[in-house]
Amino acid sequence: MASVRHIINSRWLFHLSKPQIVNSSLLRLFSTSSRCMTIMPAWVIDKYGSNDVLRFTKNASFPIINYPNEVIVKVFAAGLNPIDVSMRGGYGAATLSMKRDPLNIKQSDSEFPLILGRDVSGVIMECGLDVKYFRERDEVWAAIPPWKQGSLAEFVVLSANEVSHKPKSLSHTEAAAIPYVANTAWSALVNTGGLNKDNCSKKRILILGGSGGVGTFAIQMLKAWGAHVTVTCSQNAERFVRELGADDVVDYTAGPVEEPLSALEKFDLILDNVGGDTERWALNLLKPWSGAKYVTLVTPFLQNTDRLGIADGMMQTAATVATKALKHLVKGVHYRWGFFAPSGPALDEVREMVDAGQIRAVVEETFSFSQVPEAFDKVEKGHARGKTVVQISKGGDDL
Ligand SMILES: NC(=O)c1ccc[n+]([C@@H]2O[C@H](COP(=O)([O-])OP(=O)(O)OC[C@H]3O[C@@H](n4cnc5c(N)ncnc54)[C@H](OP(=O)(O)O)[C@@H]3O)[C@@H](O)[C@H]2O)c1
């Protein structure tokens, strides 16, 4: 599927966007007012802070296709993740501002008004001229990179290679629960950890923090690939993670988990969603001298650049990761940092697993577009047993 996508996306054309086919049914689906295509409703922030910086506006700028490989998506449902709460408070501002405006052309405060929301499920409204894999009205899902405007808006612009056709078996609300955690788990387990559907069958995997968004997706994907999965979570999440397929479950609220975990057979890969002092003991649980890897998603990369600036922050980051990797390499295990990576082709593969019934969407609570502050509140309080989803516009099959 990914190679087909590559072949048909690889033509170079000079115009950016295809002429719009205007017919009455499209207008019904896409138009919101007589001033459509210049402004749209969205939740924005104009400065960093707590929930009171969230502001609803009907006058957010309508997204524009700037490159011929971009698409505009009408948002039916948006998923919230812990990173939205962190970004609302300014997390990653230095690095993300640099990614948005690398030459500093727009000068200060260029990120505001900023739209949060990293998952989208919706319908393609317009395609750039280089886009061959999608057509207007295709139902799609995607994870939006944190340096782009998010999905808490009626429309969002994305690169076509970040987008994928939505699973037919899911409603838009369910579909919006998956892309960001799927692209994060895929990047950590496949790109960084070297796992794939053909090499997992005899592997023992430990997921630290298995009951959250990333963990619940990772359990299901690894079980679909035949791995043996051990999970740490709180006692009241045990039934939930077992239902998703976890083989062994260790309750972290019952005391330190190092002891019960070290009584088990050693692991081929550890995915750490918890961080803190876990890396002090977790690498001892890996099979030494066998290519075993520890991949942590909790890294100081963005804090370093926020605190020290881009250049010094990156130097500090490189020095930290190199020192740790070397320290563990001499003990025969690999130490790695994992990061979210947007990928439509990865979502194409996830779609096939979803439609085959191997992965289900775990939506804990659904909010309306007017309830975005309440949705942030929910994510901020933590201890979710699934994702928080905001229904943005009517027109999806479930709205
Ligand atoms: N590097 C990246 O690009 C990247 C991308 C995405 C996410 N992340 C990070 O990855 C982590 C997981 O993300 P998420 O979306 O899955 O977060 P989440 O939905 O908030 O889940 C975190 C889970 O961790 C569990 N937990 C808390 N303390 C624990 C402990 N000591 N031992 C075991 N489990 C514990 C909680 O489970 P209980 O309710 O059972 O206590 C909670 O369900 C977050 O730190 C996030 O910032 C990083």
The ligand as an ORCA input file, in Angstrom:
! r2SCAN-3c Opt
* xyz 0 1
  N       8.262     11.465     22.701
  C       7.133     11.646     22.047
  O       7.112     12.073     20.862
  C       5.846     11.305     22.732
  C       4.660     11.180     21.996
  C       3.496     10.812     22.658
  C       3.514     10.617     24.041
  N       4.679     10.798     24.718
  C       4.740     10.575     26.165
  O       4.448      9.221     26.404
  C       3.774      9.088     27.634
  C       2.499      8.281     27.421
  O       1.596      9.000     26.622
  P       0.050      8.643     26.668
  O      -0.628      9.452     25.621
  O      -0.117      7.183     26.643
  O      -0.322      9.197     28.117
  P      -1.598      8.864     29.017
  O      -2.750      8.487     28.144
  O      -1.758      9.975     29.980
  O      -1.174      7.529     29.792
  C      -0.187      7.483     30.758
  C      -0.498      6.259     31.617
  O       0.611      6.027     32.460
  C       0.115      5.339     33.591
  N       1.059      5.542     34.700
  C       1.308      6.675     35.395
  N       2.316      6.443     36.272
  C       2.696      5.137     36.114
  C       3.670      4.296     36.705
  N       4.494      4.740     37.661
  N       3.761      3.026     36.272
  C       2.970      2.542     35.315
  N       2.016      3.289     34.703
  C       1.885      4.571     35.096
  C      -1.270      5.856     33.864
  O      -1.983      4.683     34.144
  P      -2.924      4.435     35.400
  O      -4.159      5.244     35.136
  O      -3.160      2.971     35.360
  O      -2.206      4.941     36.620
  C      -1.705      6.435     32.508
  O      -2.780      5.693     31.970
  C       3.522     10.497     28.150
  O       4.538     10.809     29.080
  C       3.674     11.354     26.917
  O       4.112     12.662     27.235
  C       5.835     11.123     24.100
*
